[in-house]
């Protein structure tokens, strides 16, 4: 699982890359659902099928 550390906080996320490069990046946020993960948002939405963008589905921290 990819990670990015910002301000000492490590964030994890699920990614989807299009076949062609370069591509714009779309962030799909899950809102304030305490149990939602990026992978769940990927499964719950249809963004993977609707766009050729690179898509990041970040996991929340502390339920947010």
Protein Blocks (a to p, Z undefined) as FASTA:
>chain_A
ZZddeehiacdddddddfbdcdddddddebjafkbcfklmmmmpmklmmpccdcddddde
ehZZ
